Amino acid sequence: MKNIRTLVQQYAADLPLKQASTPPSAWYMDAGVATLEKDAVFGSTWQMVARLDQLQEKGAYVTADVAGEPIVVVKSDAIRAFYNVCRHHGAKVMNGQTGCQKTLTCPYHGWTYSLDGELIHNTFFDEVEGFDKSQNGLKPVRVETWENWVFVNLNPNAPDLKTSFGSFYDRFVSLKLGLLHFWTRREYRLESNWKVFVDNYLDGGYHIPFIHRGLSSVLDNPEYVIEAVDSHCLQACPMAEANTETAKVREGKTAWYVWQYPNFIINAYEGDDGVKIMDTNLVLPDGPEGCLVICDYWYLDVSDSAKDYNDEGVRIADEIQTEDMGICASVQRGLNSRSYDTGRLSAQKEAGEYLFHQLLYKDLIRKLD
C-alpha cells in the first residue's frame, strides 16, 4: 500500500484545469490501483444495478456484481437489496440474472429466505445450540431508486443518493425520462481500463469529428457546451440537420450527454415533445486493462410499428460503440508505452475529465489515509 500511495500521489491534484494533466499512466494498468478502486470507488458509491421495470411484480429479482460482491435486488412490499450470499456456507442464493420467486432459496442446502431477507426455513438444525434464526437472515444492502433505475451502495456510511448526486438528482425532471420504455441491451468488452472509456466520453466532444463521423453529422459541434459540477458532467449540443443514416434515427433539438461519477452515463435526444430516444452506459472494470460497458436502449414508442426504427437506432449506436472500442484499445496500448506517462488537458474541452480525475483522486487518497 505504501507503493500505491506513492503512485496515487503522483497525480498533481492541486493544479487548476488550465495547468492540469491526466493521472499517471500506471493508474490505468496497475493491479494495486484496480484493487484500491474496487473498495474506494465502486464499493463506496451508488451503483446502478437494475431497472425499475424489472422489479414491478412481487418476488421479481435481479442479481448483480458490485465491487466484486454478489448482490440480489428483490421486490417485496418495497424494493430491497441483499448480499447474495447464504448465511450457512456462503453459496450464492440466487443464480439467475433475473426471475420471479416467492422465496429466496439457496441451491446448496436449501436454506430459504423471505423476500424481506429473513431466514424462514433450514433443516437439520434442531439440535444446534445457540442458533438464532432471526440473526441469520440475508445481510441487507442500502438501496434507492432514481428515475428509471435502482442503485445500491455497499458503504453504510455514505451519503444518501440525493446528496451524492447533487444537482444531477433533480435537474433532469423536465426531460421526463420516466416516460421512456426499455427496448434492448447490448454488452461490449473493451481492451482498455474502465477509466479510458470514461475519459473518452468526457472529452467534451473533442474526438467526435475524428472518430464518429456519423454522429458528428447530426451535431452542431461549434455549439458544444460542457458543464462539470458536483459529481457529474453535462455535455449538451444542438442537433444539426443532415441527410445521413445517423440523422434518420437521432432526431431532436438537443443532444444531452450526462455522466454521473463514477460510471453511469445517460445519452438522451430531446425534441419538441421531450425525449424520445435514450441509451445508458454502465462502465464496469474487468481487470486492470479491460472493462465491460453495458448499454441499455430506451424509446418513447416501443410499439410494433416502431420496431424497424428502434432497431436501426440500436444498429447505429452499435457502430458508435465499436468506434469507441477501437480508439480506447489504441489508447490503452499507448499508455503501456515507455514513451508516455501523462498528457495535458484541454481547458476548453476536457473539464469533465478534470472533474473525474479530481473525484477519483479524492476517493483513492481518502481510502489510503
Secondary structure as UniProt FT lines:
FT   HELIX           2..8
FT   TURN            9..10
FT   TURN            13..14
FT   HELIX           17..19
FT   HELIX           25..28
FT   HELIX           31..37
FT   HELIX           38..42
FT   TURN            43..44
FT   STRAND          47..51
FT   HELIX           52..55
FT   TURN            58..59
FT   STRAND          60..66
FT   TURN            67..68
FT   STRAND          69..75
FT   STRAND          79..83
FT   TURN            87..89
FT   STRAND          98..100
FT   STRAND          104..105
FT   TURN            107..109
FT   STRAND          112..113
FT   TURN            115..116
FT   STRAND          119..121
FT   TURN            126..127
FT   TURN            129..130
FT   HELIX           133..135
FT   STRAND          140..146
FT   TURN            147..148
FT   STRAND          149..153
FT   TURN            156..157
FT   HELIX           161..165
FT   TURN            166..167
FT   HELIX           168..171
FT   HELIX           173..175
FT   HELIX           177..179
FT   STRAND          181..190
FT   HELIX           194..201
FT   TURN            204..207
FT   HELIX           208..211
FT   HELIX           213..216
FT   TURN            217..218
FT   HELIX           221..223
FT   STRAND          225..229
FT   TURN            230..231
FT   STRAND          232..239
FT   HELIX           245..249
FT   STRAND          254..260
FT   TURN            261..263
FT   STRAND          264..271
FT   TURN            272..273
FT   STRAND          274..285
FT   TURN            288..289
FT   STRAND          291..299
FT   HELIX           304..306
FT   HELIX           307..335
FT   TURN            338..339
FT   TURN            347..349
FT   HELIX           351..368
//
